[in-house]
């Protein structure tokens, strides 16, 4: 088995940062809500601002017209090019391309080949992985394993999240809105991210990581779904979809607040068991959760439960909003600039996907700059 390295990291947040207080100005006010729900929205805004810890969001929208400025493919290409530049590679050096995310540009063809077209890669193996928060972790495992086996040499993992189409005022049937639909408007964000993986230990022009281990597990038997949008399958009649509000993205916040911590602890233990390490040996933990109170709880409980008082936590939620699967790439990209890791430091991460309670994780060894 060959060693696999991350030699390139790229991330992109579209548009100017939108302060929390201006989110409705950009997404549009929900001015046709039933009076009781409208009053609840006004009452909850300041509470959610403190609870979520989101200072800014980013949207691929014109702030005046609310028309899209990017699509999934253009977002993906922007972060992909940054990752390729960091790795010192051309797009044509890639022999495995993996797109991972909940946002697909079309039902058919898959988004991976649309990105291949824009990057002008004549021939490459490709996958499209349809999942939400865990999708990048799944892509990392797929790509790292295939490179380790010697099947490919250079892989490009790309993800893009377009939340704004689900959040614009024009999207909603306000008569069918529920509280859980509205809460998502206060932290979901647009963005993209990319990683370049290689088996060449000399590749890369900046910070590099060795992929020590990846972890994927579904724990959702009998649970959820607790984040969902039910359009698809047999629900394809546009009028029926709109009238029933099936197109509204939904999350069960009460269940998420409880289960993400409970199951996350199990996932964290399993990750360490699989790589035969203890949390005392880990220097940094990248945590991508969409609420500050869950971040703070993990920050307090994980070091205490595993006797790791020096473990440092890192997230970019406050300044980027939550762009779903891209959050990991955003955090890793900014981590190498904001922190001062030393060669040999271990960087770990575990993420929950509440759609059906799936978990993903990884452990990376920081190798330093070349």
C-alpha positions in Angstrom: 0.0 0.0 0.0 1.3 3.4 -0.9 1.3 6.5 1.3 -1.3 9.2 0.2 -0.7 12.9 0.7 -2.8 16.0 0.5 -0.7 18.4 -1.6 -3.3 20.9 -2.5 -6.2 22.6 -0.7 -8.6 25.2 -2.2 -11.7 26.9 -0.9 -14.0 29.6 -2.2 -16.8 31.7 -0.6 -18.8 33.7 -3.2 -19.7 37.3 -2.9 -19.1 39.8 -0.1 -19.7 38.5 3.5 -23.2 39.2 4.6 -23.6 40.1 8.3 -26.2 38.1 10.2 -28.4 41.1 10.6 -28.5 41.6 6.8 -29.3 38.0 5.8 -32.9 38.7 5.2 -32.0 41.7 3.0 -30.2 39.4 0.6 -32.4 36.4 0.8 -35.6 38.4 0.9 -38.1 38.9 3.7 -40.8 36.3 4.3 -43.6 38.8 4.4 -46.6 36.5 3.8 -46.2 34.3 6.9 -49.1 33.6 9.2 -49.1 36.3 12.0 -48.1 33.8 14.8 -45.2 32.4 12.8 -44.1 35.9 11.8 -44.0 36.9 15.5 -42.0 33.8 16.3 -39.4 34.7 13.6 -38.9 38.2 15.1 -38.5 36.8 18.6 -36.1 34.1 17.6 -33.6 36.2 15.5 -31.5 37.6 18.4 -31.7 34.2 20.2 -30.4 32.3 17.1 -27.7 34.8 16.5 -26.1 34.0 19.8 -26.9 30.3 19.7 -25.5 29.8 16.2 -22.4 31.9 16.5 -22.7 32.9 12.8 -21.3 36.4 12.1 -21.3 36.3 8.3 -22.7 34.1 5.5 -21.8 34.0 1.8 -24.3 33.6 -1.1 -23.8 33.1 -4.8 -26.5 35.7 -5.3 -26.6 39.3 -6.6 -27.5 41.2 -3.4 -29.9 43.4 -5.2 -31.7 41.1 -7.7 -31.2 37.8 -5.8 -30.3 36.2 -9.1 -27.6 33.5 -9.1 -24.0 34.5 -9.8 -22.6 31.0 -9.8 -23.7 27.4 -10.2 -22.4 24.2 -8.8 -19.8 23.7 -11.6 -18.4 27.3 -11.6 -18.1 27.2 -7.8 -16.3 23.9 -8.0 -13.9 25.0 -10.7 -12.8 28.0 -8.7 -11.8 26.0 -5.6 -10.4 23.2 -7.8 -8.0 25.6 -9.5 -6.8 26.9 -6.2 -6.0 23.4 -5.0 -4.3 22.5 -8.2 -2.1 25.7 -8.0 -1.1 24.8 -4.4 -0.2 21.3 -5.5 1.8 22.5 -8.5 -0.3 20.5 -10.9 -2.3 21.0 -14.1 -5.8 19.7 -14.4 -4.6 17.3 -17.0 -2.4 15.6 -14.3 -5.5 14.4 -12.5 -6.4 10.8 -13.2 -9.2 10.5 -10.6 -11.9 13.2 -10.1 -14.5 12.8 -7.3 -17.3 15.3 -6.8 -19.1 15.0 -3.5 -22.1 17.0 -2.2 -25.8 17.4 -1.9 -25.9 20.1 -4.6 -25.9 18.5 -8.0 -26.0 20.7 -11.1 -28.3 18.3 -13.0 -30.1 15.0 -12.3 -28.2 13.8 -15.3 -25.3 13.9 -16.4 -23.4 13.6 -13.1 -21.7 16.8 -11.8 -18.2 15.1 -11.9 -18.2 15.0 -15.7 -19.4 18.6 -16.0 -16.4 19.7 -13.8 -14.1 17.6 -16.0 -15.5 19.4 -19.0 -14.8 22.8 -17.5 -11.3 21.9 -16.4 -10.6 20.5 -19.9 -9.4 17.1 -18.7 -9.5 14.7 -21.7 -9.6 11.5 -19.8 -10.0 10.7 -16.1 -11.8 8.2 -13.8 -14.7 10.0 -12.0 -17.3 9.5 -9.3 -20.2 11.6 -8.0 -21.0 11.0 -4.4 -24.5 12.2 -3.3 -24.6 12.9 0.4 -24.5 16.0 2.6 -22.1 16.8 5.4 -20.3 13.4 5.2 -19.9 13.5 1.4 -16.3 15.0 1.4 -15.2 12.5 4.0 -16.6 9.7 1.8 -14.8 11.1 -1.2 -11.6 11.3 0.8 -11.8 7.6 1.8 -12.7 6.5 -1.8 -9.8 8.6 -3.4 -7.2 7.8 -0.7 -7.9 4.1 -0.9 -7.7 4.0 -4.7 -4.4 5.9 -4.7 -3.0 3.7 -1.9 -3.8 0.6 -4.0 -1.8 2.1 -6.9 -4.8 2.4 -9.2 -4.3 6.2 -9.7 -1.6 8.7 -8.9 -3.3 12.1 -8.6 -6.9 12.7 -7.4 -9.0 15.8 -7.2 -11.8 15.9 -4.7 -14.3 18.8 -5.2 -17.5 19.8 -3.4 -19.8 22.7 -3.8 -22.8 23.8 -1.7 -25.6 26.0 -3.1 -27.9 26.6 -0.1 -29.2 30.0 -1.4 -31.7 28.5 -4.0 -33.4 26.8 -1.0 -33.4 30.0 1.1 -34.5 32.8 -1.2 -37.9 34.2 -0.4 -39.1 33.3 -3.9 -38.5 29.6 -3.3 -41.0 29.3 -0.4 -44.7 28.6 -0.3 -45.0 30.7 2.8 -48.5 29.2 3.6 -46.8 25.8 4.0 -43.8 27.0 6.0 -42.8 25.6 9.4 -40.3 26.8 12.0 -37.7 24.3 11.0 -37.7 25.6 7.4 -37.0 29.1 8.6 -34.2 28.3 11.0 -32.0 27.1 8.2 -31.9 30.5 6.7 -29.8 31.9 9.5 -26.7 29.8 9.1 -26.6 27.9 5.7 -24.1 29.4 3.3 -22.8 28.9 -0.3 -19.3 27.8 -1.1 -16.9 25.3 -2.6 -13.8 23.4 -1.7 -11.2 21.1 -3.2 -8.4 18.7 -2.2 -5.6 17.3 -4.4 -4.4 13.9 -3.3 -1.2 12.3 -4.6 1.1 9.3 -4.0 4.2 11.5 -4.8 5.9 12.5 -1.5 7.7 15.4 -3.3 4.6 17.1 -4.7 3.1 20.3 -3.4 4.4 23.9 -3.1 3.0 24.6 0.4 1.7 22.8 3.4 1.2 19.0 3.0 -0.5 16.3 5.0 -0.2 12.5 5.1 -3.5 10.8 5.2 -3.2 8.5 8.2 -6.8 7.1 8.3 -10.3 7.8 7.1 -13.5 6.7 8.8 -17.1 6.3 7.5 -20.0 4.8 9.4 -23.8 5.0 9.3 -25.5 4.7 12.7 -29.0 5.6 11.6 -30.9 2.3 11.9 -34.3 3.3 13.4 -33.4 7.0 13.5 -34.4 10.0 11.4 -34.3 11.3 8.8 -33.7 14.5 10.7 -32.6 16.7 7.8 -34.4 16.2 4.5 -36.0 17.4 1.3 -38.5 14.9 0.0 -38.7 16.1 -3.7 -37.6 13.2 -6.0 -38.6 9.7 -6.6 -42.3 9.6 -7.0 -42.8 13.2 -5.8 -42.2 15.0 -9.1 -45.4 16.8 -9.8 -44.4 20.6 -9.6 -47.8 21.9 -8.5 -48.2 19.1 -5.9 -44.7 19.7 -4.6 -45.3 23.5 -4.2 -48.7 23.1 -2.5 -47.4 20.6 0.0 -44.1 22.4 0.6 -42.2 19.3 -0.2 -39.4 21.4 -1.7 -38.7 23.1 1.6 -35.4 21.9 3.2 -36.2 20.7 6.8 -34.1 19.9 9.9 -35.3 18.6 13.2 -33.2 20.9 15.4 -34.2 19.3 18.7 -33.1 15.8 17.6 -29.9 17.2 16.0 -28.9 19.0 19.2 -29.3 15.7 21.2 -28.1 13.0 18.8 -25.1 14.8 17.2 -23.3 14.9 20.6 -24.4 11.4 21.7 -23.5 9.7 18.4 -20.5 11.9 17.8 -18.9 10.6 20.9 -19.2 7.1 19.6 -17.8 8.1 16.3 -14.8 9.9 17.9 -14.0 6.7 19.9 -14.3 4.5 16.9 -12.0 6.8 14.8 -9.3 6.5 17.5 -9.8 2.8 17.8 -9.3 2.2 14.1 -6.1 4.2 13.9 -4.8 2.8 17.3 -4.3 6.2 18.8 -5.5 8.1 21.9 -6.9 11.6 21.9 -3.8 12.7 23.9 -1.8 12.1 20.7 -3.9 14.5 18.6 -3.0 18.1 18.6 -5.9 19.6 16.6 -9.5 18.7 16.1 -11.4 20.3 13.1 -15.1 20.4 14.0 -17.7 21.5 11.5 -21.0 21.8 13.2 -23.6 24.4 12.3 -24.2 25.7 15.8 -21.9 27.4 18.4 -23.6 25.6 21.4 -22.8 22.2 20.0 -19.2 23.3 19.2 -18.8 24.6 22.7 -20.2 21.4 24.2 -17.8 19.2 22.2 -14.9 21.5 23.0 -15.7 21.0 26.7 -16.6 17.3 26.8 -14.2 15.6 24.4 -11.0 16.7 26.1 -12.5 15.9 29.5 -13.9 12.5 28.5 -10.6 11.4 26.9 -8.1 13.2 29.2 -6.8 15.4 26.4 -6.6 18.9 27.9 -4.2 20.3 25.3 -6.4 19.4 22.3 -7.1 22.5 20.2 -10.4 22.9 18.3 -10.8 24.7 15.0 -13.7 25.9 12.9 -14.6 28.7 10.4 -18.3 28.7 11.1 -18.4 32.3 12.4 -16.9 34.0 9.3 -18.0 31.7 6.5 -21.4 30.5 7.6 -22.1 26.7 7.2 -21.5 25.5 3.6 -22.3 21.9 4.4 -19.7 19.4 3.2 -17.4 22.3 2.0 -16.9 23.4 5.6 -14.2 20.8 6.1 -12.2 22.1 3.2 -12.7 25.7 4.3 -11.5 24.9 7.8 -8.5 22.9 6.5 -7.6 25.7 4.1 -7.7 28.4 6.7 -6.2 26.2 9.4 -2.7 26.1 7.7 -2.7 29.9 7.7 -4.3 30.7 11.1 -2.5 28.0 13.2 1.1 27.1 13.7 1.2 23.3 13.4 4.5 21.5 13.7 5.6 18.6 11.5 4.3 15.5 13.0 1.2 17.1 14.5 -2.0 15.0 14.1 -5.1 16.8 12.8 -8.4 14.9 13.3 -12.0 15.6 12.4 -15.4 13.9 12.9 -18.6 15.2 11.3 -22.2 14.2 11.6 -24.8 14.0 8.8 -28.2 14.3 10.4 -30.1 13.3 7.3 -29.9 9.7 8.5 -27.1 9.8 11.1 -24.0 9.0 9.2 -20.5 9.9 10.4 -17.2 10.6 8.7 -13.8 11.3 10.1 -10.1 11.4 9.3 -6.7 11.7 10.9 -3.9 13.6 9.0 -0.3 14.1 9.9 1.0 17.5 9.2 4.3 17.3 7.2 5.1 21.0 7.1 6.0 23.2 4.1 8.3 22.3 1.3 
